[in-house]
Amino acid sequence: MTRRLVALLRLPVDDYLAALDVFLRGISVPSGLAALLAALACWWIYLPVHELLHALGCVAGGGSVTRLEIDAIYGAAGRRHPGVGQAALFGAALPLALVPFGALAGDYYEMGSIIVSRLTALVVTDFPLERWRGDDLPLLIETLAGQGLSGLDVLGLSLSTLLGGALAFLTYAAGVAWSRLLETAPSATSASPR
């Protein structure tokens, strides 16, 4: 069990370092710049689409969206020496591959907080479900500190963060499992003739 947990926790780091190792062999300045620009462009395209999908999910679930805010800060390596095109693909894939970890204090914290707050409400009378919820953990901590952070708040925020982290690692592991399944699945064009 411990070996599997360690393997799960190391998986994104090992994958990133392996991809980076292959990518950096023989990289040129244009390739490096292409990777960096593609990573930034992908992130700036991904983030608004991601937030709009949140809004769509809210509306599809019967809710309403009155405001959508995006902070101003948000604006696969091959086996041969990377050219500019391959470097661009690597840069574009990087933000997408690491999304779960970039969202540890955002969406993944919020997923954890939904579960933890619902469990807390089962045992704490009149517990406000929204107290620990939000997709900006630093802002939530600042807000709660201004209201008087209780021991229960510290425990709830901590458990929500840990659960969100576990969900991020599980999401990454599910993506790896899916990609491995796709790599090993026989394609229709490679079927043996009768």
N, CA, C and O atoms as a DFTB+ gen file, in Angstrom:
776 C
 N C O
     1  1       0.820      -1.198       0.000
     2  2       0.000       0.000       0.000
     3  2       0.865       1.263       0.000
     4  3       0.597       2.209      -0.740
     5  1       1.914       1.264       0.847
     6  2       2.800       2.423       0.917
     7  2       3.524       2.631      -0.403
     8  3       3.686       3.764      -0.855
     9  1       3.964       1.528      -1.027
    10  2       4.669       1.624      -2.306
    11  2       3.757       2.234      -3.370
    12  3       4.201       3.059      -4.169
    13  1       2.481       1.833      -3.385
    14  2       1.539       2.392      -4.371
    15  2       1.296       3.877      -4.119
    16  3       1.204       4.657      -5.067
    17  1       1.193       4.271      -2.863
    18  2       0.983       5.676      -2.536
    19  2       2.182       6.512      -2.963
    20  3       2.020       7.583      -3.548
    21  1       3.375       6.028      -2.674
    22  2       4.596       6.746      -3.087
    23  2       4.655       6.836      -4.607
    24  3       5.013       7.879      -5.155
    25  1       4.305       5.741      -5.295
    26  2       4.313       5.752      -6.767
    27  2       3.305       6.759      -7.300
    28  3       3.586       7.453      -8.277
    29  1       2.127       6.852      -6.669
    30  2       1.107       7.813      -7.092
    31  2       1.604       9.240      -6.895
    32  3       1.409      10.090      -7.764
    33  1       2.240       9.509      -5.764
    34  2       2.729      10.855      -5.485
    35  2       3.904      11.236      -6.384
    36  3       4.069      12.408      -6.721
    37  1       4.723      10.256      -6.774
    38  2       5.883      10.533      -7.637
    39  2       5.516      10.605      -9.111
    40  3       6.266      11.176      -9.902
    41  1       4.377      10.037      -9.499
    42  2       4.013       9.912     -10.905
    43  2       4.096      11.223     -11.690
    44  3       4.757      11.249     -12.728
    45  1       3.453      12.323     -11.242
    46  2       3.548      13.550     -12.049
    47  2       4.967      14.109     -12.120
    48  3       5.383      14.631     -13.154
    49  1       5.703      13.999     -11.023
    50  2       7.084      14.509     -11.020
    51  2       7.955      13.678     -11.956
    52  3       8.718      14.226     -12.750
    53  1       7.839      12.346     -11.860
    54  2       8.623      11.467     -12.735
    55  2       8.285      11.700     -14.203
    56  3       9.181      11.769     -15.044
    57  1       6.993      11.821     -14.515
    58  2       6.574      12.051     -15.894
    59  2       7.107      13.375     -16.422
    60  3       7.601      13.456     -17.547
    61  1       6.999      14.421     -15.589
    62  2       7.477      15.732     -16.007
    63  2       8.978      15.713     -16.254
    64  3       9.453      16.222     -17.269
    65  1       9.727      15.122     -15.317
    66  2      11.178      15.086     -15.467
    67  2      11.609      14.241     -16.669
    68  3      12.572      14.583     -17.355
    69  1      10.895      13.134     -16.924
    70  2      11.224      12.305     -18.083
    71  2      10.950      13.063     -19.383
    72  3      11.757      13.025     -20.311
    73  1       9.813      13.748     -19.445
    74  2       9.488      14.528     -20.644
    75  2      10.486      15.661     -20.831
    76  3      10.933      15.925     -21.947
    77  1      10.834      16.328     -19.740
    78  2      11.779      17.436     -19.817
    79  2      13.158      16.951     -20.236
    80  3      13.844      17.629     -21.001
    81  1      13.575      15.789     -19.747
    82  2      14.877      15.226     -20.107
    83  2      14.958      14.957     -21.605
    84  3      15.940      15.312     -22.258
    85  1      13.921      14.329     -22.139
    86  2      13.903      14.042     -23.582
    87  2      13.870      15.338     -24.377
    88  3      14.550      15.477     -25.393
    89  1      13.075      16.275     -23.903
    90  2      12.920      17.543     -24.607
    91  2      14.216      18.352     -24.636
    92  3      14.556      18.952     -25.656
    93  1      14.932      18.365     -23.520
    94  2      16.118      19.222     -23.421
    95  2      17.336      18.698     -24.169
    96  3      18.300      19.438     -24.367
    97  1      17.310      17.456     -24.579
    98  2      18.456      16.917     -25.329
    99  2      18.526      17.581     -26.699
   100  3      17.644      17.390     -27.535
   101  1      19.542      18.334     -26.914
   102  2      19.749      18.953     -28.215
   103  2      18.824      20.117     -28.506
   104  3      18.622      20.458     -29.671
   105  1      18.256      20.737     -27.480
   106  2      17.325      21.848     -27.712
   107  2      18.085      23.076     -28.215
   108  3      19.221      23.337     -27.818
   109  1      17.439      23.797     -29.076
   110  2      18.015      25.037     -29.581
   111  2      17.257      26.215     -28.973
   112  3      16.190      26.034     -28.387
   113  1      17.800      27.397     -29.112
   114  2      17.142      28.590     -28.584
   115  2      15.759      28.778     -29.215
   116  3      14.806      29.049     -28.486
   117  1      15.606      28.645     -30.557
   118  2      14.262      28.781     -31.122
   119  2      13.277      27.746     -30.570
   120  3      12.107      28.057     -30.347
   121  1      13.755      26.513     -30.349
   122  2      12.878      25.482     -29.799
   123  2      12.449      25.821     -28.381
   124  3      11.286      25.644     -28.018
   125  1      13.376      26.301     -27.592
   126  2      13.058      26.689     -26.213
   127  2      12.062      27.825     -26.161
   128  3      11.127      27.802     -25.361
   129  1      12.259      28.828     -27.019
   130  2      11.318      29.950     -27.076
   131  2       9.945      29.495     -27.560
   132  3       8.920      29.958     -27.060
   133  1       9.928      28.585     -28.535
   134  2       8.649      28.069     -29.032
   135  2       7.904      27.338     -27.928
   136  3       6.689      27.484     -27.802
   137  1       8.619      26.551     -27.121
   138  2       7.991      25.826     -26.012
   139  2       7.423      26.795     -24.987
   140  3       6.300      26.615     -24.517
   141  1       8.188      27.817     -24.641
   142  2       7.740      28.796     -23.662
   143  2       6.522      29.571     -24.158
   144  3       5.543      29.737     -23.430
   145  1       6.591      30.042     -25.397
   146  2       5.460      30.797     -25.951
   147  2       4.213      29.928     -26.076
   148  3       3.103      30.383     -25.798
   149  1       4.396      28.682     -26.494
   150  2       3.240      27.780     -26.617
   151  2       2.630      27.489     -25.248
   152  3       1.408      27.412     -25.125
   153  1       3.465      27.326     -24.215
   154  2       2.956      27.081     -22.863
   155  2       2.138      28.267     -22.379
   156  3       1.055      28.091     -21.822
   157  1       2.652      29.476     -22.589
   158  2       1.918      30.678     -22.174
   159  2       0.622      30.839     -22.956
   160  3      -0.422      31.147     -22.380
   161  1       0.688      30.631     -24.265
   162  2      -0.508      30.768     -25.097
   163  2      -1.561      29.731     -24.712
   164  3      -2.749      30.043     -24.631
   165  1      -1.123      28.513     -24.478
   166  2      -2.058      27.457     -24.105
   167  2      -2.716      27.775     -22.766
   168  3      -3.922      27.591     -22.604
   169  1      -1.926      28.250     -21.814
   170  2      -2.484      28.586     -20.505
   171  2      -3.506      29.708     -20.625
   172  3      -4.564      29.645     -20.000
   173  1      -3.212      30.714     -21.403
   174  2      -4.120      31.842     -21.530
   175  2      -5.367      31.487     -22.320
   176  3      -6.405      32.129     -22.158
   177  1      -5.284      30.488     -23.161
   178  2      -6.481      30.011     -23.867
   179  2      -7.260      29.054     -22.970
   180  3      -8.487      29.111     -22.895
   181  1      -6.525      28.175     -22.294
   182  2      -7.168      27.167     -21.447
   183  2      -7.978      27.800     -20.320
   184  3      -9.124      27.411     -20.090
   185  1      -7.398      28.768     -19.616
   186  2      -8.033      29.298     -18.420
   187  2      -9.411      29.914     -18.685
   188  3     -10.359      29.562     -17.984
   189  1      -9.568      30.815     -19.662
   190  2     -10.917      31.349     -19.904
   191  2     -11.914      30.261     -20.315
   192  3     -13.067      30.281     -19.886
   193  1     -11.473      29.319     -21.139
   194  2     -12.368      28.217     -21.542
   195  2     -12.771      27.414     -20.315
   196  3     -13.936      27.049     -20.164
   197  1     -11.809      27.136     -19.437
   198  2     -12.071      26.397     -18.203
   199  2     -13.123      27.111     -17.352
   200  3     -14.073      26.489     -16.876
   201  1     -12.947      28.408     -17.169
   202  2     -13.891      29.176     -16.351
   203  2     -15.270      29.248     -17.016
   204  3     -16.291      29.192     -16.330
   205  1     -15.303      29.371     -18.334
   206  2     -16.592      29.378     -19.032
   207  2     -17.305      28.033     -18.894
   208  3     -18.533      27.983     -18.822
   209  1     -16.542      26.957     -18.857
   210  2     -17.145      25.636     -18.646
   211  2     -17.727      25.517     -17.240
   212  3     -18.747      24.855     -17.049
   213  1     -17.089      26.154     -16.249
   214  2     -17.682      26.210     -14.912
   215  2     -19.045      26.894     -14.988
   216  3     -20.029      26.403     -14.435
   217  1     -19.090      28.034     -15.678
   218  2     -20.340      28.772     -15.802
   219  2     -21.394      27.934     -16.521
   220  3     -22.555      27.916     -16.113
   221  1     -20.998      27.245     -17.583
   222  2     -21.919      26.377     -18.310
   223  2     -22.461      25.278     -17.406
   224  3     -23.657      24.989     -17.428
   225  1     -21.588      24.667     -16.613
   226  2     -22.024      23.621     -15.683
   227  2     -22.997      24.151     -14.658
   228  3     -23.957      23.471     -14.297
   229  1     -22.756      25.366     -14.184
   230  2     -23.660      25.991     -13.219
   231  2     -25.040      26.212     -13.831
   232  3     -26.055      25.876     -13.222
   233  1     -25.073      26.773     -15.030
   234  2     -26.343      27.032     -15.712
   235  2     -27.047      25.725     -16.060
   236  3     -28.263      25.610     -15.904
   237  1     -26.280      24.739     -16.533
   238  2     -26.870      23.436     -16.877
   239  2     -27.446      22.744     -15.649
   240  3     -28.393      21.966     -15.757
   241  1     -26.875      23.028     -14.482
   242  2     -27.370      22.431     -13.241
   243  2     -28.509      23.211     -12.614
   244  3     -28.967      22.871     -11.523
   245  1     -28.975      24.261     -13.295
   246  2     -30.118      25.024     -12.788
   247  2     -29.738      26.289     -12.051
   248  3     -30.615      27.016     -11.585
   249  1     -28.460      26.568     -11.935
   250  2     -28.021      27.776     -11.241
   251  2     -27.953      28.960     -12.184
   252  3     -28.362      28.876     -13.342
   253  1     -27.436      30.058     -11.678
   254  2     -27.262      31.238     -12.515
   255  2     -25.880      31.827     -12.252
   256  3     -25.341      31.705     -11.152
   257  1     -25.324      32.452     -13.252
   258  2     -24.011      33.069     -13.147
   259  2     -24.209      34.573     -13.275
   260  3     -24.717      35.062     -14.284
   261  1     -23.800      35.300     -12.238
   262  2     -23.963      36.752     -12.276
   263  2     -22.639      37.459     -12.527
   264  3     -22.614      38.626     -12.920
   265  1     -21.542      36.750     -12.299
   266  2     -20.243      37.380     -12.458
   267  2     -19.188      36.318     -12.706
   268  3     -19.202      35.266     -12.066
   269  1     -18.286      36.579     -13.615
   270  2     -17.172      35.678     -13.897
   271  2     -15.894      36.500     -13.845
   272  3     -15.718      37.445     -14.615
   273  1     -15.001      36.129     -12.926
   274  2     -13.764      36.885     -12.764
   275  2     -12.561      36.009     -13.084
   276  3     -12.510      34.840     -12.701
   277  1     -11.610      36.580     -13.780
   278  2     -10.333      35.913     -14.051
   279  2      -9.245      36.893     -13.659
   280  3      -9.215      38.022     -14.150
   281  1      -8.352      36.470     -12.780
   282  2      -7.289      37.323     -12.287
   283  2      -6.352      37.719     -13.428
   284  3      -6.178      36.960     -14.382
   285  1      -5.761      38.885     -13.332
   286  2      -4.869      39.406     -14.375
   287  2      -3.613      38.552     -14.559
   288  3      -2.981      38.600     -15.614
   289  1      -3.249      37.770     -13.536
   290  2      -2.042      36.946     -13.631
   291  2      -2.172      35.836     -14.681
   292  3      -1.169      35.313     -15.167
   293  1      -3.418      35.480     -15.025
   294  2      -3.611      34.380     -15.959
   295  2      -3.754      34.950     -17.376
   296  3      -4.842      34.560     -17.800
   297  1      -3.379      35.401     -17.926
   298  2      -3.459      36.132     -19.205
   299  2      -4.312      35.526     -20.246
   300  3      -4.431      36.074     -21.342
   301  1       4.624      17.410     -25.466
   302  2       4.814      16.054     -25.096
   303  2       6.051      15.677     -25.862
   304  3       6.168      15.470     -27.069
   305  1       6.770      15.641     -25.094
   306  2       8.065      15.560     -25.756
   307  2       8.216      14.293     -26.565
   308  3       7.763      13.227     -26.147
   309  1       8.848      14.400     -27.718
   310  2       9.060      13.235     -28.589
   311  2      10.350      12.521     -28.254
   312  3      11.000      12.829     -27.255
   313  1      10.717      11.578     -29.081
   314  2      11.912      10.784     -28.819
   315  2      13.099      11.223     -29.675
   316  3      14.163      10.607     -29.611
   317  1      12.937      12.263     -30.463
   318  2      14.073      12.762     -31.241
   319  2      14.334      14.202     -30.826
   320  3      13.564      14.786     -30.063
   321  1      15.417      14.768     -31.329
   322  2      15.725      16.146     -30.964
   323  2      14.580      17.038     -31.404
   324  3      14.134      16.971     -32.549
   325  1      14.103      17.881     -30.485
   326  2      12.916      18.683     -30.807
   327  2      13.205      19.806     -31.789
   328  3      14.180      20.547     -31.659
   329  1      12.346      19.904     -32.751
   330  2      12.357      21.052     -33.631
   331  2      11.395      22.081     -33.073
   332  3      10.837      21.891     -31.992
   333  1      11.201      23.149     -33.788
   334  2      10.326      24.212     -33.308
   335  2       8.894      23.708     -33.153
   336  3       8.235      24.026     -32.163
   337  1       8.400      22.924     -34.118
   338  2       7.036      22.408     -34.039
   339  2       6.840      21.486     -32.845
   340  3       5.843      21.579     -32.129
   341  1       7.804      20.595     -32.639
   342  2       7.715      19.665     -31.509
   343  2       7.836      20.425     -30.192
   344  3       7.165      20.092     -29.215
   345  1       8.685      21.438     -30.165
   346  2       8.821      22.250     -28.960
   347  2       7.513      22.969     -28.650
   348  3       7.119      23.084     -27.489
   349  1       6.840      23.452     -29.698
   350  2       5.548      24.116     -29.492
   351  2       4.521      23.144     -28.926
   352  3       3.745      23.511     -28.044
   353  1       4.507      21.913     -29.420
   354  2       3.579      20.910     -28.888
   355  2       3.885      20.594     -27.429
   356  3       2.975      20.453     -26.612
   357  1       5.176      20.483     -27.107
   358  2       5.573      20.227     -25.721
   359  2       5.099      21.364     -24.819
   360  3       4.513      21.130     -23.762
   361  1       5.358      22.583     -25.246
   362  2       4.943      23.746     -24.448
   363  2       3.440      23.820     -24.279
   364  3       2.953      24.175     -23.206
   365  1       2.690      23.484     -25.338
   366  2       1.232      23.518     -25.254
   367  2       0.696      22.418     -24.352
   368  3      -0.312      22.610     -23.672
   369  1       1.359      21.268     -24.337
   370  2       0.890      20.143     -23.524
   371  2       1.202      20.331     -22.047
   372  3       0.481      19.814     -21.194
   373  1       2.252      21.052     -21.737
   374  2       2.693      21.175     -20.351
   375  2       1.633      21.757     -19.421
   376  3       1.356      21.145     -18.389
   377  1       1.024      22.904     -19.727
   378  2       0.006      23.429     -18.808
   379  2      -1.180      22.485     -18.652
   380  3      -1.739      22.357     -17.563
   381  1      -1.559      21.829     -19.737
   382  2      -2.700      20.914     -19.657
   383  2      -2.381      19.708     -18.790
   384  3      -3.230      19.254     -18.023
   385  1      -1.169      19.187     -18.903
   386  2      -0.781      18.023     -18.120
   387  2      -0.710      18.341     -16.631
   388  3      -0.986      17.482     -15.794
   389  1      -0.346      19.556     -16.311
   390  2      -0.143      19.927     -14.909
   391  2      -1.307      20.705     -14.309
   392  3      -1.197      21.222     -13.197
   393  1      -2.420      20.795     -15.030
   394  2      -3.588      21.535     -14.542
   395  2      -4.008      21.120     -13.133
   396  3      -4.280      21.997     -12.313
   397  1      -4.075      19.830     -12.815
   398  2      -4.526      19.495     -11.460
   399  2      -3.673      20.130     -10.366
   400  3      -4.190      20.494      -9.310
   401  1      -2.380      20.262     -10.610
   402  2      -1.497      20.802      -9.579
   403  2      -1.510      22.321      -9.568
   404  3      -1.270      22.940      -8.532
   405  1      -1.788      22.920     -10.711
   406  2      -1.946      24.370     -10.761
   407  2      -3.238      24.819     -10.106
   408  3      -3.389      25.992      -9.766
   409  1      -4.167      23.898      -9.927
   410  2      -5.474      24.221      -9.351
   411  2      -5.613      23.704      -7.921
   412  3      -6.729      23.581      -7.415
   413  1      -4.483      23.400      -7.258
   414  2      -4.558      22.875      -5.887
   415  2      -5.214      23.859      -4.928
   416  3      -5.961      23.447      -4.041
   417  1      -4.951      25.143      -5.090
   418  2      -5.558      26.143      -4.210
   419  2      -6.817      26.737      -4.833
   420  3      -7.385      27.695      -4.308
   421  1      -7.248      26.163      -5.954
   422  2      -8.437      26.650      -6.652
   423  2      -9.506      25.583      -6.714
   424  3     -10.142      25.253      -5.712
   425  1      -9.693      25.047      -7.913
   426  2     -10.776      24.093      -8.135
   427  2     -10.645      22.815      -7.309
   428  3     -11.646      22.285      -6.826
   429  1      -9.426      22.319      -7.144
   430  2      -9.273      21.076      -6.377
   431  2      -9.496      21.315      -4.888
   432  3     -10.049      20.460      -4.197
   433  1      -9.067      22.477      -4.391
   434  2      -9.418      22.817      -3.012
   435  2     -10.938      22.868      -2.883
   436  3     -11.508      22.332      -1.933
   437  1     -11.585      23.519      -3.848
   438  2     -13.047      23.667      -3.776
   439  2     -13.747      22.307      -3.780
   440  3     -14.712      22.114      -3.040
   441  1     -13.278      21.363      -4.599
   442  2     -13.870      20.025      -4.589
   443  2     -13.727      19.387      -3.212
   444  3     -14.675      18.806      -2.684
   445  1     -12.528      19.503      -2.638
   446  2     -12.314      18.950      -1.301
   447  2     -13.199      19.628      -0.270
   448  3     -13.737      18.970       0.621
   449  1     -13.352      20.944      -0.389
   450  2     -14.145      21.686       0.601
   451  2     -15.631      21.343       0.518
   452  3     -16.326      21.357       1.535
   453  1     -16.117      21.041      -0.662
   454  2     -17.527      20.641      -0.792
   455  2     -17.773      19.355      -0.011
   456  3     -18.757      19.240       0.720
   457  1     -16.878      18.399      -0.170
   458  2     -17.026      17.115       0.525
   459  2     -16.862      17.305       2.031
   460  3     -17.682      16.819       2.810
   461  1     -15.802      18.012       2.446
   462  2     -15.534      18.200       3.878
   463  2     -16.653      18.999       4.549
   464  3     -17.063      18.662       5.659
   465  1     -17.151      20.046       3.896
   466  2     -18.206      20.857       4.519
   467  2     -19.511      20.069       4.649
   468  3     -20.241      20.223       5.629
   469  1     -19.800      19.226       3.656
   470  2     -21.012      18.396       3.761
   471  2     -20.887      17.387       4.907
   472  3     -21.850      17.155       5.638
   473  1     -19.711      16.792       5.062
   474  2     -19.500      15.854       6.169
   475  2     -19.566      16.579       7.512
   476  3     -20.118      16.053       8.478
   477  1     -19.007      17.780       7.570
   478  2     -19.041      18.567       8.804
   479  2     -20.475      18.923       9.180
   480  3     -20.840      18.881      10.355
   481  1     -21.282      19.271       8.191
   482  2     -22.678      19.637       8.450
   483  2     -23.484      18.473       9.022
   484  3     -24.515      18.683       9.661
   485  1     -23.017      17.255       8.793
   486  2     -23.707      16.092       9.359
   487  2     -23.513      15.990      10.872
   488  3     -24.353      15.420      11.569
   489  1     -22.406      16.541      11.380
   490  2     -22.117      16.413      12.810
   491  2     -22.127      17.744      13.571
   492  3     -22.215      17.744      14.799
   493  1     -22.040      18.864      12.871
   494  2     -22.061      20.178      13.524
   495  2     -23.378      20.863      13.176
   496  3     -23.640      21.182      12.017
   497  1     -24.192      21.080      14.184
   498  2     -25.505      21.691      13.994
   499  2     -25.363      23.112      13.442
   500  3     -24.518      23.883      13.896
   501  1     -26.187      23.440      12.477
   502  2     -26.228      24.778      11.861
   503  2     -24.914      25.213      11.227
   504  3     -24.627      26.407      11.152
   505  1     -24.115      24.252      10.769
   506  2     -22.856      24.606      10.113
   507  2     -23.160      25.192       8.728
   508  3     -23.855      24.553       7.938
   509  1     -22.654      26.393       8.418
   510  2     -22.900      26.994       7.095
   511  2     -22.061      26.297       6.016
   512  3     -20.832      26.364       6.034
   513  1     -22.730      25.638       5.091
   514  2     -22.032      24.860       4.061
   515  2     -21.042      25.685       3.251
   516  3     -20.020      25.161       2.809
   517  1     -21.326      26.948       3.053
   518  2     -20.475      27.791       2.199
   519  2     -19.234      28.318       2.913
   520  3     -18.379      28.927       2.270
   521  1     -19.108      28.103       4.211
   522  2     -18.029      28.735       4.985
   523  2     -16.641      28.430       4.443
   524  3     -15.815      29.337       4.341
   525  1     -16.364      27.200       4.099
   526  2     -15.015      26.821       3.651
   527  2     -14.916      26.707       2.135
   528  3     -13.873      26.319       1.610
   529  1     -15.976      27.036       1.441
   530  2     -15.980      26.822      -0.002
   531  2     -15.461      28.035      -0.758
   532  3     -15.641      29.179      -0.341
   533  1     -14.818      27.754      -1.872
   534  2     -14.306      28.803      -2.738
   535  2     -13.205      28.245      -3.613
   536  3     -12.622      27.205      -3.308
   537  1     -12.923      28.936      -4.698
   538  2     -11.872      28.463      -5.601
   539  2     -10.625      29.352      -5.537
   540  3      -9.836      29.410      -6.481
   541  1     -10.466      30.043      -4.397
   542  2      -9.277      30.865      -4.163
   543  2      -8.920      30.724      -2.682
   544  3      -9.345      31.531      -1.856
   545  1      -8.139      29.698      -2.356
   546  2      -7.829      29.379      -0.961
   547  2      -7.154      30.534      -0.225
   548  3      -7.562      30.827       0.899
   549  1      -6.143      31.213      -0.785
   550  2      -5.539      32.330      -0.043
   551  2      -6.555      33.429       0.298
   552  3      -6.534      33.971       1.402
   553  1      -7.438      33.753      -0.643
   554  2      -8.460      34.770      -0.382
   555  2      -9.437      34.292       0.689
   556  3      -9.848      35.076       1.545
   557  1      -9.807      33.024       0.650
   558  2     -10.718      32.459       1.646
   559  2     -10.092      32.516       3.037
   560  3     -10.762      32.872       4.006
   561  1      -8.812      32.165       3.137
   562  2      -8.127      32.223       4.427
   563  2      -8.095      33.663       4.952
   564  3      -8.325      33.910       6.136
   565  1      -7.807      34.598       4.058
   566  2      -7.783      36.010       4.446
   567  2      -9.156      36.461       4.943
   568  3      -9.255      37.167       5.947
   569  1     -10.209      36.055       4.242
   570  2     -11.575      36.427       4.627
   571  2     -11.943      35.833       5.976
   572  3     -12.477      36.527       6.841
   573  1     -11.654      34.537       6.158
   574  2     -11.986      33.879       7.421
   575  2     -11.157      34.430       8.576
   576  3     -11.649      34.531       9.699
   577  1      -9.897      34.788       8.305
   578  2      -9.054      35.376       9.351
   579  2      -9.647      36.700       9.819
   580  3      -9.581      37.029      11.003
   581  1     -10.222      37.455       8.895
   582  2     -10.872      38.716       9.249
   583  2     -12.137      38.513      10.071
   584  3     -12.541      39.398      10.825
   585  1     -12.758      37.353       9.927
   586  2     -13.980      37.045      10.674
   587  2     -13.669      36.336      11.990
   588  3     -14.559      36.142      12.818
   589  1     -12.439      35.960      12.179
   590  2     -12.048      35.208      13.376
   591  2     -11.973      33.724      13.045
   592  3     -12.978      33.015      13.087
   593  1     -10.793      33.274      12.724
   594  2     -10.546      31.889      12.325
   595  2     -10.606      30.987      13.556
   596  3      -9.846      31.177      14.505
   597  1     -11.508      30.006      13.539
   598  2     -11.638      29.089      14.672
   599  2     -10.788      27.839      14.439
   600  3     -10.271      27.622      13.343
   601  1     -10.653      27.033      15.473
   602  2      -9.951      25.758      15.345
   603  2     -10.647      24.854      14.343
   604  3      -9.993      24.133      13.590
   605  1     -11.973      24.893      14.334
   606  2     -12.737      24.094      13.362
   607  2     -12.456      24.566      11.941
   608  3     -12.363      23.757      11.019
   609  1     -12.318      25.893      11.768
   610  2     -11.981      26.426      10.442
   611  2     -10.620      25.915       9.977
   612  3     -10.469      25.495       8.830
   613  1      -9.635      25.951      10.867
   614  2      -8.291      25.481      10.511
   615  2      -8.347      24.009      10.120
   616  3      -7.743      23.604       9.126
   617  1      -9.068      23.211      10.897
   618  2      -9.208      21.791      10.596
   619  2      -9.929      21.585       9.264
   620  3      -9.492      20.783       8.439
   621  1     -11.026      22.303       9.053
   622  2     -11.791      22.165       7.817
   623  2     -11.001      22.578       6.590
   624  3     -11.028      21.892       5.568
   625  1     -10.294      23.705       6.687
   626  2      -9.467      24.171       5.566
   627  2      -8.345      23.180       5.275
   628  3      -8.038      22.901       4.116
   629  1      -7.739      22.656       6.327
   630  2      -6.643      21.699       6.156
   631  2      -7.124      20.408       5.510
   632  3      -6.506      19.906       4.571
   633  1      -8.234      19.872       6.018
   634  2      -8.769      18.631       5.441
   635  2      -9.221      18.841       3.995
   636  3      -9.032      17.970       3.146
   637  1      -9.814      19.997       3.725
   638  2     -10.241      20.304       2.348
   639  2      -9.051      20.377       1.411
   640  3      -9.112      19.898       0.279
   641  1      -7.959      20.983       1.889
   642  2      -6.745      21.091       1.083
   643  2      -6.141      19.711       0.825
   644  3      -5.747      19.400      -0.299
   645  1      -6.070      18.892       1.867
   646  2      -5.525      17.536       1.705
   647  2      -6.373      16.699       0.758
   648  3      -5.842      15.998      -0.103
   649  1      -7.679      16.770       0.915
   650  2      -8.566      16.007       0.030
   651  2      -8.466      16.519      -1.399
   652  3      -8.444      15.728      -2.341
   653  1      -8.406      17.836      -1.567
   654  2      -8.230      18.398      -2.905
   655  2      -6.932      17.944      -3.542
   656  3      -6.893      17.647      -4.736
   657  1      -5.856      17.886      -2.744
   658  2      -4.570      17.390      -3.244
   659  2      -4.662      15.935      -3.666
   660  3      -4.120      15.546      -4.700
   661  1      -5.349      15.134      -2.863
   662  2      -5.525      13.722      -3.216
   663  2      -6.315      13.589      -4.517
   664  3      -5.998      12.744      -5.354
   665  1      -7.333      14.415      -4.685
   666  2      -8.127      14.374      -5.921
   667  2      -7.291      14.806      -7.125
   668  3      -7.461      14.270      -8.220
   669  1      -6.395      15.768      -6.933
   670  2      -5.513      16.205      -8.026
   671  2      -4.606      15.068      -8.471
   672  3      -4.451      14.824      -9.667
   673  1      -4.006      14.373      -7.509
   674  2      -3.140      13.246      -7.851
   675  2      -3.925      12.126      -8.515
   676  3      -3.435      11.495      -9.451
   677  1      -5.138      11.874      -8.037
   678  2      -5.966      10.833      -8.658
   679  2      -6.366      11.222     -10.081
   680  3      -6.433      10.367     -10.964
   681  1      -6.630      12.503     -10.300
   682  2      -6.958      12.975     -11.652
   683  2      -5.775      12.754     -12.579
   684  3      -5.933      12.266     -13.698
   685  1      -4.586      13.118     -12.105
   686  2      -3.384      12.929     -12.922
   687  2      -3.175      11.444     -13.222
   688  3      -2.887      11.068     -14.358
   689  1      -3.322      10.603     -12.193
   690  2      -3.146       9.160     -12.377
   691  2      -4.179       8.608     -13.359
   692  3      -3.864       7.728     -14.159
   693  1      -5.402       9.116     -13.304
   694  2      -6.431       8.665     -14.246
   695  2      -6.059       9.061     -15.678
   696  3      -6.277       8.290     -16.612
   697  1      -5.502      10.253     -15.849
   698  2      -5.050      10.672     -17.177
   699  2      -3.927       9.800     -17.701
   700  3      -3.899       9.456     -18.883
   701  1      -2.999       9.440     -16.821
   702  2      -1.902       8.557     -17.216
   703  2      -2.453       7.185     -17.603
   704  3      -2.062       6.613     -18.620
   705  1      -3.366       6.664     -16.779
   706  2      -3.957       5.347     -17.080
   707  2      -4.692       5.389     -18.416
   708  3      -4.594       4.450     -19.206
   709  1      -5.423       6.462     -18.673
   710  2      -6.157       6.603     -19.936
   711  2      -5.190       6.659     -21.114
   712  3      -5.422       6.015     -22.137
   713  1      -4.107       7.424     -20.978
   714  2      -3.157       7.523     -22.088
   715  2      -2.478       6.184     -22.348
   716  3      -2.217       5.833     -23.499
   717  1      -2.191       5.438     -21.293
   718  2      -1.581       4.117     -21.468
   719  2      -2.554       3.156     -22.129
   720  3      -2.159       2.321     -22.942
   721  1      -3.826       3.277     -21.776
   722  2      -4.852       2.446     -22.404
   723  2      -4.927       2.752     -23.900
   724  3      -5.023       1.841     -24.722
   725  1      -4.883       4.031     -24.242
   726  2      -4.928       4.418     -25.653
   727  2      -3.690       3.956     -26.407
   728  3      -3.775       3.587     -27.578
   729  1      -2.529       3.974     -25.734
   730  2      -1.292       3.523     -26.379
   731  2      -1.313       2.038     -26.681
   732  3      -0.763       1.596     -27.690
   733  1      -1.949       1.264     -25.806
   734  2      -1.943      -0.194     -25.973
   735  2      -3.150      -0.723     -26.728
   736  3      -3.174      -1.894     -27.107
   737  1      -4.160       0.127     -26.954
   738  2      -5.364      -0.335     -27.663
   739  2      -5.027      -0.609     -29.117
   740  3      -4.373       0.209     -29.764
   741  1      -5.464      -1.750     -29.644
   742  2      -5.196      -2.037     -31.063
   743  2      -6.019      -1.100     -31.946
   744  3      -7.207      -0.887     -31.705
   745  1      -5.383      -0.556     -32.952
   746  2      -6.113       0.337     -33.854
   747  2      -6.765      -0.473     -34.968
   748  3      -6.349      -1.592     -35.268
   749  1      -7.779       0.104     -35.563
   750  2      -8.502      -0.594     -36.622
   751  2      -7.619      -0.806     -37.841
   752  3      -7.794      -1.777     -38.577
   753  1      -6.668       0.104     -38.058
   754  2      -5.811      -0.029     -39.246
   755  2      -4.722      -1.060     -39.056
   756  3      -4.130      -1.533     -40.027
   757  1      -4.446      -1.421     -37.773
   758  2      -3.372      -2.375     -37.564
   759  2      -3.893      -3.790     -37.352
   760  3      -3.135      -4.680     -36.964
   761  1      -5.178      -4.001     -37.603
   762  2      -5.743      -5.342     -37.426
   763  2      -5.144      -6.292     -38.437
   764  3      -4.887      -5.909     -39.578
   765  1      -4.923      -7.510     -38.036
   766  2      -4.301      -8.475     -38.939
   767  2      -5.283      -8.888     -40.020
   768  3      -6.476      -9.016     -39.745
   769  1      -4.806      -9.104     -41.260
   770  2      -5.703      -9.500     -42.348
   771  2      -6.234     -10.904     -42.123
   772  3      -5.595     -11.726     -41.465
   773  1      -7.392     -11.166     -42.668
   774  2      -8.011     -12.504     -42.511
   775  2      -7.502     -13.445     -43.546
   776  3      -7.904     -14.609     -43.574
